[in-house]
Amino acid sequence: MADPITLDIPHKLGRDAAKARIGGGIGKLADMFPGGGNVDQRWEGDTMHFTVSAMGQKVASRLEVSEDKVHAVVDLPPMLALFASKIREKLAREAPKLLR
């Protein structure tokens, strides 16, 4: 398996508000895929574990929420690992929108 994508997303919301924004927006990920997808999620304390399934691929991720940042870890399947740099760039650009 390839190295996971890791990304820190700064915010000024505080832990509880950041968790609420993430929880309210995570389901929108499924709409980003042609034909739709499925998002399974669960919270363990301040960490959201979620899996996005679409187009025959599953991407497991976790978001560790703190007072001033969200640490994201995205495990890509081998087929998508080829596009890791492009995916990381898009995450860096789009992920902060979840916290606005």
C-alpha positions in Angstrom: 0.0 0.0 0.0 1.2 3.5 -0.8 2.0 6.1 1.9 -1.1 7.9 3.0 -1.8 11.5 2.0 -1.5 13.7 5.1 -2.7 17.3 5.4 -3.2 19.9 8.1 -6.1 22.2 7.7 -5.9 25.3 10.0 -9.1 26.9 11.3 -10.2 29.4 14.0 -13.5 27.7 14.9 -12.6 25.8 18.0 -12.9 22.0 18.3 -16.7 21.7 18.7 -17.6 24.1 15.9 -15.1 22.4 13.5 -16.6 19.0 14.3 -20.1 20.3 13.6 -19.1 21.8 10.3 -17.3 18.6 9.2 -20.2 16.4 10.3 -22.6 18.6 8.4 -20.6 18.6 5.2 -19.0 15.1 4.9 -21.9 13.6 3.1 -21.3 16.0 0.2 -18.3 14.0 -0.8 -20.5 11.4 -2.4 -21.8 14.0 -4.8 -18.3 14.7 -6.2 -18.2 11.3 -8.1 -19.9 10.6 -11.4 -22.9 8.4 -10.6 -22.6 9.2 -6.9 -21.0 7.3 -4.2 -21.4 6.3 -0.6 -19.9 7.7 2.6 -19.8 5.7 5.8 -18.7 7.7 8.9 -18.2 7.4 12.6 -16.8 9.5 15.4 -14.4 8.2 18.0 -13.8 11.2 20.3 -12.4 14.0 18.3 -11.5 11.7 15.3 -13.9 11.1 12.4 -13.2 7.9 10.5 -14.9 7.7 7.1 -14.8 5.7 3.9 -15.9 7.0 0.5 -16.9 4.2 -1.9 -17.4 5.1 -5.6 -16.6 3.7 -9.0 -15.4 0.4 -7.5 -12.9 2.0 -5.2 -12.8 2.6 -1.5 -10.9 5.4 0.2 -10.5 5.2 4.0 -9.7 8.5 5.8 -9.6 10.0 9.2 -9.9 13.6 10.4 -8.3 14.4 13.8 -9.9 17.6 15.0 -8.1 20.0 17.4 -8.8 23.5 18.5 -6.9 25.1 15.6 -6.4 22.5 12.9 -7.8 19.3 11.4 -5.2 16.7 10.6 -6.4 14.6 7.7 -5.0 11.2 6.7 -6.2 9.6 3.5 -5.3 6.0 2.6 -5.5 5.5 -1.2 -6.0 2.2 -2.9 -3.2 1.2 -5.3 -5.1 2.4 -8.4 -5.6 5.9 -7.0 -2.2 6.1 -5.4 -0.9 6.9 -8.9 -2.7 10.2 -8.6 -1.7 11.0 -5.1 -0.1 14.4 -5.8 -3.1 15.6 -7.8 -5.5 14.3 -5.1 -3.4 16.1 -2.4 -3.4 19.3 -4.3 -7.2 19.2 -4.7 -7.7 18.3 -1.0 -5.5 21.3 0.0 -7.6 23.6 -2.2 -11.1 22.2 -1.3 -10.9 20.8 2.3 -10.7 24.3 3.9 -14.2 25.0 2.4 -15.7 22.4 4.8 -14.6 24.7 7.7 -16.0 28.0 6.4 
